Amino acid sequence: MKSLIISAISMCFTSLSASCSGPLINTTDSTKGFAVVELFTSEGCSSCPPADALLSRLEQESNGKPVYLLAFHVDYWDHQGWRDSFSQHIFSERQQQYAAWLRRPNIYTPQMVINGSSEFVGSDVSAVKYAINESLNQPASSSLLLQTKLEGQQLEVSWQLLPVPKNTRLLLALVQKNGQSQVRAGENAGRKLSHVQIVQQLTTADPGRSARTVLSLPAGFNTQDWELIGFVQRDTDGRIIAAAKAALR
């Protein structure tokens, strides 16, 4: 990877204490909008565990609100002594696409992107609180409904998107809710790291040409420990205009 990698950490989040200890999601009306929170992280980055912990805290505090959490483990740290078993190159490519959309010169970890339109250091509690609550109070321009049907080792996914905007794509993320690793090398050597909302598979569909697709399920999949999150993203600027979660059955 030729891109410059910047590791950054927010001192505010290091201990999740003092002025950072208040609720993250404090909107009183979550019916207007939604927040898709994408964390680009790596087990090879010493600045990432606080951001992973922040994502876990968001999971605990979302309380049924339309907050959709996705952890994308990138692979450009894998050459520094520890290979993140959750990493995929396509997630690094997705982060590079965000750099183009958001006109940022570099990619880095941990980076958090909300609704495809704002980015910041993934452990910055103040930025997280502000961006999520602002997103929840912005009216959504489209509505997305997902339905699933499990058939052996395949998952049939159907959707309804109203209206169907031009120049958009539907992304379907199969998410492992929890995972752990005992890191034996690299910047986090000797640490046991815990993760939530790990994206294991990302599929793209054209919502204007079809309303159904079939996903092949990865090893270890089960309906209790995994979930499906879908969101609609504009090709022109990366803004996410609709999102939904599907019950797996």
C-alpha positions as MATLAB code, in Angstrom:
seq = 'MKSLIISAISMCFTSLSASCSGPLINTTDSTKGFAVVELFTSEGCSSCPPADALLSRLEQESNGKPVYLLAFHVDYWDHQGWRDSFSQHIFSERQQQYAAWLRRPNIYTPQMVINGSSEFVGSDVSAVKYAINESLNQPASSSLLLQTKLEGQQLEVSWQLLPVPKNTRLLLALVQKNGQSQVRAGENAGRKLSHVQIVQQLTTADPGRSARTVLSLPAGFNTQDWELIGFVQRDTDGRIIAAAKAALR';
ca = [
       0.000    0.000    0.000;
       1.554    3.241   -1.187;
      -0.920    5.466    0.598;
       0.303    7.148    3.758;
      -1.003    5.428    6.880;
      -1.572    7.689    9.840;
      -2.232    6.141   13.244;
      -4.150    8.460   15.541;
      -5.768    8.151   18.925;
      -8.075   10.435   20.849;
      -6.856   11.061   24.410;
     -10.448   11.699   25.428;
     -11.453    8.119   24.701;
      -8.472    6.340   26.212;
     -10.216    5.656   29.523;
     -13.853    6.377   28.627;
     -14.058    8.563   31.682;
     -14.567   12.136   32.877;
     -16.374   14.313   30.327;
     -16.564   11.386   27.873;
     -18.638    9.172   30.172;
     -22.096   10.513   29.234;
     -24.482    8.737   26.863;
     -23.376    8.654   23.247;
     -26.813    8.443   21.686;
     -29.020   10.996   23.388;
     -31.507   12.019   20.709;
     -35.118   12.059   21.865;
     -36.530   11.323   18.395;
     -34.896    8.552   16.376;
     -37.761    8.188   13.878;
     -36.511   10.862   11.464;
     -33.288    9.344   10.281;
     -30.577    6.749   10.772;
     -26.824    6.438   11.270;
     -24.581    3.978    9.451;
     -21.314    3.888   11.385;
     -18.351    2.352    9.529;
     -15.141    1.760   11.468;
     -11.952    1.001    9.528;
      -9.711   -0.840   11.954;
      -6.929   -3.398   12.252;
      -5.508   -5.691   14.898;
      -2.065   -4.599   13.718;
      -2.638   -0.986   14.775;
      -1.999   -0.013   18.407;
      -4.381    2.952   18.126;
      -7.337    0.789   17.104;
      -8.411   -1.000   20.329;
      -9.960    2.192   21.812;
     -11.982    2.660   18.630;
     -13.073   -0.984   18.736;
     -14.173   -0.433   22.332;
     -16.118    2.665   21.293;
     -17.975    0.634   18.669;
     -18.833   -1.891   21.381;
     -20.162    0.890   23.580;
     -22.289    2.162   20.704;
     -23.705   -1.329   20.292;
     -24.681   -1.417   23.961;
     -26.252    2.053   23.920;
     -28.118    1.955   20.597;
     -31.142    0.353   22.329;
     -33.081   -0.433   19.168;
     -32.464    2.937   17.533;
     -31.637    2.912   13.785;
     -27.876    2.901   14.339;
     -26.123    0.394   12.073;
     -22.582   -0.545   13.113;
     -20.001   -2.020   10.746;
     -16.358   -2.870   11.494;
     -14.220   -3.193    8.366;
     -10.843   -4.769    9.132;
      -8.348   -3.505    6.539;
      -5.343   -5.483    5.347;
      -2.574   -2.885    4.921;
      -1.292   -3.487    8.452;
      -0.924   -7.223    7.855;
       2.677   -6.970    6.652;
       3.922   -5.558    9.977;
       4.198   -8.818   11.848;
       0.575   -9.754   12.550;
      -2.096  -10.773   10.049;
      -5.578   -9.742   11.163;
      -7.707  -12.813   10.475;
     -10.760  -10.586    9.933;
      -9.050   -8.371    7.341;
      -9.942   -8.265    3.659;
      -8.392   -6.258    0.840;
     -11.789   -5.134   -0.431;
     -12.260   -3.242    2.837;
      -9.003   -1.358    2.230;
     -10.315   -0.539   -1.241;
     -13.555    0.715    0.266;
     -11.600    3.018    2.556;
      -9.630    4.307   -0.428;
     -12.919    5.058   -2.176;
     -13.968    7.124    0.836;
     -10.711    9.078    0.593;
     -11.725   10.028   -2.946;
     -15.342   10.800   -2.052;
     -14.422   12.878    0.993;
     -11.385   14.456   -0.678;
      -8.923   13.236    1.919;
      -5.276   12.794    0.846;
      -4.599    9.730    2.999;
      -6.190    6.727    4.647;
      -5.541    5.797    8.258;
      -6.727    3.674   11.150;
      -8.807    3.951   13.154;
     -11.145    5.922   10.911;
     -14.891    6.222   11.391;
     -17.295    7.290    8.640;
     -20.936    8.124    9.364;
     -23.582    7.957    6.638;
     -20.819    8.189    4.055;
     -20.615   11.944    4.497;
     -18.339   12.679    7.475;
     -15.147   11.105    8.800;
     -12.976   11.446   11.865;
     -10.581    9.541   14.099;
     -12.439    6.407   15.170;
     -11.881    6.967   18.888;
     -13.094   10.581   18.963;
     -16.061   10.359   21.326;
     -17.216   13.957   20.876;
     -17.286   13.641   17.089;
     -19.147   10.316   17.337;
     -21.815   11.708   19.648;
     -22.387   14.768   17.505;
     -22.442   12.986   14.138;
     -24.744   10.158   15.211;
     -27.290   12.391   16.886;
     -27.256   14.814   13.956;
     -27.831   11.912   11.551;
     -30.715   10.510   13.582;
     -32.473   13.857   13.365;
     -32.077   14.290    9.599;
     -35.067   13.037    7.537;
     -34.228   10.058    5.334;
     -34.873   10.589    1.633;
     -35.653    6.913    0.941;
     -36.907    3.938    2.913;
     -35.435    0.435    2.738;
     -37.069   -2.828    3.787;
     -35.123   -6.106    3.817;
     -36.405   -9.668    4.031;
     -34.406  -12.891    4.195;
     -34.990  -16.595    3.690;
     -32.414  -19.178    4.727;
     -31.996  -22.150    2.376;
     -29.180  -24.480    3.387;
     -25.891  -22.628    2.902;
     -27.512  -19.760    1.034;
     -29.414  -16.690    2.145;
     -32.049  -15.265   -0.173;
     -32.375  -11.509    0.324;
     -35.185   -9.403   -1.102;
     -35.702   -5.678   -0.681;
     -38.055   -2.810   -1.237;
     -36.619    0.668   -1.749;
     -38.895    3.688   -2.120;
     -38.195    5.813   -4.012;
     -35.389    4.251   -6.066;
     -32.852    7.022   -6.736;
     -30.581    6.930   -9.776;
     -26.850    6.275   -9.474;
     -27.076    4.303   -6.246;
     -25.976    0.886   -5.092;
     -27.326   -1.427   -2.406;
     -24.666   -2.920   -0.162;
     -25.448   -6.004    1.897;
     -23.113   -6.720    4.808;
     -23.056  -10.079    6.575;
     -21.883   -9.211   10.069;
     -20.420  -11.406   12.800;
     -21.600   -9.818   16.036;
     -18.584  -10.725   18.194;
     -15.040  -12.019   17.795;
     -11.775  -12.278   19.709;
      -8.110  -12.717   18.884;
      -4.995  -13.401   20.919;
      -2.440  -11.222   19.149;
       1.069  -12.661   19.170;
       3.037  -10.146   17.103;
       2.993   -6.586   15.810;
       1.995   -3.435   17.687;
      -0.607   -5.248   19.826;
       1.557   -8.277   20.657;
       0.446  -10.025   23.840;
      -3.024   -8.474   23.886;
      -6.357  -10.257   23.686;
      -8.556   -8.109   21.467;
     -12.343   -8.169   21.359;
     -14.395   -6.959   18.398;
     -18.040   -6.375   17.565;
     -19.961   -6.025   14.302;
     -17.249   -7.580   12.142;
     -18.105   -7.418    8.451;
     -17.280  -10.803    6.954;
     -18.911  -10.404    3.559;
     -19.948   -7.359    1.518;
     -22.139   -7.728   -1.565;
     -23.234   -5.012   -3.989;
     -26.489   -4.952   -5.961;
     -28.242   -2.506   -8.276;
     -31.545   -1.632   -6.555;
     -32.955   -0.230   -9.790;
     -32.527   -3.451  -11.775;
     -33.538   -6.143   -9.293;
     -35.135   -6.658   -5.907;
     -33.580   -9.974   -4.940;
     -30.215  -11.686   -4.635;
     -28.773  -14.857   -3.122;
     -25.756  -14.819   -0.803;
     -23.475  -17.778   -0.153;
     -22.969  -18.064    3.575;
     -19.442  -18.059    5.026;
     -18.072  -20.740    7.336;
     -19.277  -20.427   10.904;
     -22.491  -18.620   10.014;
     -25.502  -19.030   12.286;
     -28.641  -16.991   12.804;
     -27.912  -16.175   16.458;
     -24.418  -14.698   16.169;
     -24.700  -12.995   12.795;
     -26.887  -10.315   11.202;
     -27.520   -8.693    7.842;
     -27.281   -4.929    7.409;
     -28.177   -3.251    4.124;
     -27.674    0.330    3.049;
     -28.096    2.374   -0.118;
     -25.179    4.560   -1.179;
     -24.856    7.197   -3.885;
     -22.152    6.528   -6.479;
     -21.402   10.211   -6.973;
     -20.373   11.232   -3.455;
     -20.734    8.176   -1.184;
     -23.613    9.575    0.845;
     -25.800    6.840    2.384;
     -29.489    7.601    1.899;
     -31.238    4.575    3.453;
     -30.403    1.655    5.732;
     -32.079   -1.329    7.352;
     -31.378   -4.509    9.289;
     -32.962   -7.859    8.471;
     -33.994  -10.659   10.768;
     -32.258  -13.890    9.744;
     -34.635  -16.794    9.289;
];
